[in-house]
Amino acid sequence: MKIAFVIQRYGGEILGGSEYHCRLVAERLASRHQVEVLTTCARDYITWKNEYPEGEDRIRGVTVRRFANEHTRDLASFNEYSGWIFNNDHSPADEVEWLKRQGPWCPALQSYLEQHHQKYDALIFFTYLYAPTVLGLKVDPARSILVPTAHDEPAIRLNIYRDVFSAPAGIAFNTTVERGFLKQLFACSAKVEETVGCGVELPQSQRHDVTTAAQTDEPSGDDDELGATDTNGNGNGEFGSRLSSRGAVFRRRHRLYGPLVLYGGRIDPGKGCEELIDYFNTYAESEGDASLVLMGLKLMPIPDAPHIRFAGLLSETERFEALEAATVVVVPSPFESLSLLALESFSIGTPVLANARSEVVMDHCQRSNGGLYYADRDEFRECLRLLIQDAHLRAALGRNGRDYVRTNYRWDVIMGKYDRLIAGVQRSRPAGRPRRNSGRDTSGGSSGRRRGGRKN
């Protein structure tokens, strides 16, 4: 079958969020179907500036068609407009204007869909939020599958999104928590549904059982170039185990010693990073035995402190090396629809400490028994102290997390669910030529005036 993925940006170097999720799924479906990705020329989601060349590209066995955005985003102006629309009565036209200002705004991509949608057996739209999905779903709903990657935020209560969740023939929810939230908020009328998520596959170098050095303080090999035992604990081993154990490659490269608390993703206040740094400073003042390492794209200032390290953007292999080196991986974001960071940490046997305001990640921790979660500063400090000091607890949580991923997030499990979704959409489609929607009605089905973005 021929399948098109529609996503706001796409690239091999984009290692987080729905774009990374989309790429992982597209690459694996490409082994059994003819897969194309329809996307914009943007590399940066802040401005949506056209950086990739227009036209056809080939990335890891997947054909990628890129279309130029009409304009870039003025973030300050957009944030000001968002503050107004989320808190004041407004019209459907105001919501279309908000969608346009949010970006990416790519009429060329929309035109391509309108002209060529019938040559695809299925259209898979990633992320409910952006214009390529909002407008693209109108073109051929009967062929369309939505992967919402949604969480509770002011934007999702705009009327323009009602049709987004009622239009597609299929929906691939990330988690049962996301599914329950969206079912409460919208009249989801898809003919086929699955709770899918994303598969997790370790690089070859990390594909070993985590018997974890946490259960032994025996030396694990010859002395490394630093010529020292890890007297402060190598993170996943007992205090006193050799630095040549789990995670030594990353630790050696970045000259890290002692317990390592890791965050990976956008380093952004919206991802909970300001609060994480604040809470970790409190921990460091009382304990002083650990380093906080931040890997990813820096979108906020990072304090100059000896216990905080910035590792920057890492390759996929080095990112997994960092997860392996970590004593604990912190997931501070209060808004997640899946959290690949948590799942990748589980898969490699590293326990998670999660923000309890994220129902999705808290649910992962509860179902897996692979991590702890905190509701405030004091709980953060006490949970982190417990995880750092109790190697046997870390080992048990690590084994539980790995079992959870093996059971629920193996790629064969995920691909089976996508196969059922695609086949279900095929069966549910009316016989004969589908009615073509021009896609020009960008009101999202909204009518009347309302107060947008009301928080619960």
C-alpha positions, 0 to 999 in steps of 0.5 A: 500500500501507499501511505503518506505521513503529514507532519509539520517538520521532518528530519534525521537530526530532529530527535524529539517530540512528535516529529521524532515519533513520526520518523520512527513509525514512518521508517518501520512502515517503509519496510512493508509499504511504500511510504512518503512524508509530506512536510514543510521546509522548516527545521526550527519550530520557533520561526518555521523558517524555510531551511531545507530545500523544496522538493523530494528528499530521501531519508533512511528509506523514506521519500520526503516531499518538502513544501515552502512555508509562506511566512515565518512566525513572530513568536512575541506577536503570536504569544500576545495574540494567544494570550488574548484569544485564550481569555476573550470572546472571539470569532471563528475567523479569529481562530483561523488567524491564530492558526495562521500566526502559529504556523507553519502556514504552508498553502503549497502542502495543502494544494498538493494534498488536494491534488494527490490525496487519492493516490494514497491508501492512507493519510496519517496526520501527526499532531492535532495542533498545527495547520497541516493537520487541521486543514489537511484532514478536511481533504479526505477524512475517509482515508485519514488517520490522526495521531493526536499527540495531545495533552491538556493545554489552552489551545485544545479548547479552541472550537477549530479543533472540534472537527480535527477529532471528529473527522478522521476515519482512524485515530491512533492514541498514544496512551489510555490517559490521552484517549480518556482525556480526548474522549471527554473533550470531543465527540471522537467518531472514528470508525477504527481506534487503537491505543498505539504509542511508539516502539522503542529500539535500542542501538546495537551497543546497548542491546544487552540485559541489564543485570546491572552493576547495581547488584554488585560492588565487584570490579567490572573490568580493568581500570580505565584511563582515569585510573579510579574507582567510582567512589561516589557511585557510578550511577547504576552501580553500587558505590565503589564499582569501577567506572568501566561499568554501565555508562562509562563511555558517556561519563568518560567523554563528558568527565562526569563523576558520581551520581548523574541526574539526566534530562533530555529534550527541549531545555525550555520553561514549557517543558518544566526545566526552570522548575527542575533546575530550581528543585535540583538546586535545593537538592544540591544545597542539602546533599551536594552529591550529584550532577544535573546533566541537560541534553538537548536544544537550549531555549532558556538560560542555564545557570552557571553552577558546578552541579549543572552541566549542559551536554548539548544536542547529541546523536541517537547513539550518544543519547542512549549512552547518556541514558545508560550512564544516568543514575536517574532520568527526570521527566519534569514536563507537566504536559506529555502525550507519551514521553519517549524520554521515559520509555527510552529510559525504561528500555535501558533499565534506568529509573525515572523520576517524573512530574506528577502533574503529567498524568501520562508519565505518572501512569507509566510509572504506576503501570511499570513500577519503574519510577517515582513521581513528585508533586512538589519541591520536598517530594522531588528532593526526597525521591531523588535522595532515595533513588540515588542512595538505594542501588537495589531499588534502582536495579529493581525499578530498572528491571520493571521498566524494561519489562514494561517496554518489552511487553507494551512498546516492542516494534512488532506490537506497534506495527501490528496496531498500525496494520490494523488501523490502516486495514480498518480505514480501508474497510470503512471507506465507502465504495467508489470515488470518495467525495473530495473536499476542497479544504478551503473551509478553514473555520474548523467547523466553528460557529458563533462566538465563545470564550477560548482557552478556558482552563479547568 
